[in-house]
Amino acid sequence: MNMKINQSDVHIIARNSDWSETAVAETLKTQVYNDKHSWKKFLELFFLSLGIGFTVIGILFFFAYNWNNLHKFLKLGIIEVLLVSMVLI
């Protein structure tokens, strides 16, 4: 069983033992807090999902704004392509 230690666990152990402050700080740094690699991975995924989300919303608003000006066959084609792509996915 792989249990992750958290900040409150370290503070409880430090309060009830003779653990030095430097050892507590080192344990928090290595076991609890995130390093540069974790932050970089988080930020890459965050900004990638944010960019994809804004792009999809922009396309959606584009079609919503111009929906009345589109020809009826184009409207049906767009809806059909969306339905077929959802079924394939």
C-alpha positions in Angstrom: 0.0 0.0 0.0 1.5 3.3 -1.1 0.3 6.1 1.1 1.3 9.6 0.4 2.4 11.7 3.4 0.8 15.1 3.7 1.8 18.4 5.4 -0.4 17.8 8.5 1.2 14.3 9.1 4.7 15.9 9.1 3.7 18.6 11.5 2.1 16.1 13.9 5.2 13.9 13.9 7.4 16.9 14.3 5.4 18.2 17.3 5.5 14.8 19.1 9.1 13.8 18.4 12.6 15.3 18.5 12.8 15.9 14.8 14.9 18.9 13.9 13.5 21.9 12.0 15.9 21.3 9.1 14.8 17.7 8.8 11.1 18.8 8.8 11.8 21.4 6.2 13.7 18.9 4.0 10.9 16.3 4.4 8.3 18.8 3.4 10.3 19.9 0.4 11.0 16.4 -0.9 7.8 14.5 0.1 4.9 17.1 0.2 5.6 20.1 -2.0 5.7 20.0 -5.8 8.9 20.5 -7.7 9.6 22.4 -10.9 8.8 19.4 -13.1 5.4 19.0 -11.5 4.5 22.7 -11.9 5.7 22.7 -15.5 3.6 19.7 -16.4 0.6 21.2 -14.6 1.0 24.5 -16.4 1.5 22.8 -19.8 -1.8 20.8 -19.4 -3.6 23.8 -18.0 -2.7 26.2 -20.8 -3.3 23.5 -23.5 -6.8 22.8 -22.2 -7.4 26.6 -21.8 -6.4 27.1 -25.5 -8.5 24.2 -26.8 -11.4 25.4 -24.8 -11.2 29.0 -26.1 -10.8 27.8 -29.6 -13.9 25.5 -29.4 -15.9 28.3 -27.8 -14.8 30.7 -30.5 -16.0 28.4 -33.2 -19.3 27.8 -31.4 -19.9 31.5 -31.1 -19.0 32.1 -34.7 -21.7 29.7 -35.9 -24.2 30.9 -33.3 -23.7 34.5 -34.5 -24.0 33.6 -38.2 -26.6 30.9 -37.9 -29.4 33.0 -39.5 -27.3 33.9 -42.5 -26.4 30.3 -43.4 -28.2 28.4 -46.1 -30.5 25.7 -44.9 -28.5 22.9 -46.6 -25.3 24.2 -44.9 -27.1 24.1 -41.5 -28.2 20.5 -42.1 -24.7 19.6 -43.2 -23.1 21.1 -40.1 -25.6 19.2 -37.8 -25.1 16.0 -39.8 -21.3 16.2 -39.6 -21.5 16.8 -35.8 -23.8 13.8 -35.3 -21.6 11.5 -37.4 -18.5 12.6 -35.6 -20.1 12.0 -32.2 -21.1 8.5 -33.3 -17.7 7.7 -34.6 -16.0 9.0 -31.4 
